[in-house]
Amino acid sequence: MPSRLGTKIRDLRKKQGLTLDKLAEKAGLSKSYLWELENRESQKPSAEKLQALADALSVDMSYFLEEDKRDPEERHLDEAFFRGYRQLDATGKEQLRRILETFKKS
């Protein structure tokens, strides 16, 4: 069974249209090692290998270490939304909460 790390690597790789071969080449890792990371629970890559993968996939290495399962783009959009929400006055926040409740009901 794949680990959370393996799932994150595979999801990003596929989203970017990369094969195992291509990602392995970009990260300077072997295809078999990358397959092991994606598919086995027991793999614990070094910080250097994790950084190489992060660079190859254009994400911050912290993405692989966090519990958050959202992809980096979704996290970025969510964080921007909440920054905007915090800047609203009380009336704006209440209006947005009402809109959200409407969406939750439908």
N, C-alpha and C positions, 0 to 999 in steps of 0.2 A: 504494500500500500504506500502511495507517495506521501511524503511529508508536506507540511504547509509550505515550506521553502520550495520543494519540488513542484508543487501545484502553481505557485507564483511564477517560477521560472518558465514552466511550460505555457501557462496562460499568456505571459508577456511575449514569449517567443512566437507563439501562434498568432497573436494579435498583430505582431510586426511582420508576419509572413516569412519567418525564418525557419529553415530546416535545422535539425540537430547538427548536421555538418556545417552549415553556415554559421550558426551561433558558436559552435566549438572553435571554428576558425577565427571569428572575430574576437573571442575571449582568450584565445591561446590555450585552450583545453582540448582534451581528447573527446571524441564523440562518445566513446564508451563511458567516460567519467561523467559527462553531461547526462547521458541516459540514466546512469545510476542516481545522480542527484534528483532527476525528475521522477524516478520510479521506485526508489528504495527509501525506507524510513531511516535507516541507520547512517546515512551519509552526513558528515559534519565538515563542510569545506573550511579551509583556512580563510583568514581575512583577505589575503591576497587574491585567492581564487574568487571569493565573493565580490571583491572590488572589480575584478576583471569582468565578471558577469554583469555587474551593475553598469560598468562603462559600455560594454557591448550592447546592453539593452536600453541605454540612456535613462537610467533611473539612479536615484541616490541609494547607496548601499543600505541605508536604514530601512528602506522599503521591505527588504528581505527579512529583517529582524523583528519588525513590528507585527502585532497580532492582527492589525487592520487588514482585511482581505480585499478591500476595494483597490482597483487598479490606480496607478498614480494620477492619471488624467481625471478620473472621477473624484478622487480625494482633493485634487486642486480645485475643481469646480465647487465642491462642497465647502471647502475652506473659504473661497471667495464669496460664496453666498452668505456664510455666517459672518464674515467681516462686514458685508453690506448690511446685514440685519442689525448688527451691533451699532451701526451708525444711524439707524432710524430713530426718530423720536417715538414716544410712547404710543401715539396715535397710529403711526405707520406700522409699528410692531403688532398692534392689535388687529389692524386690517389684514396684515399678512397671516396672522394666526387664524383668522376667520376664513381666509381663502384656503389655507391648508386643511381646515376642518371640512370644507366643502368638497375638496378632492378626496379626502379620506372616506366620505360618505358615499361617493359614487363608484 
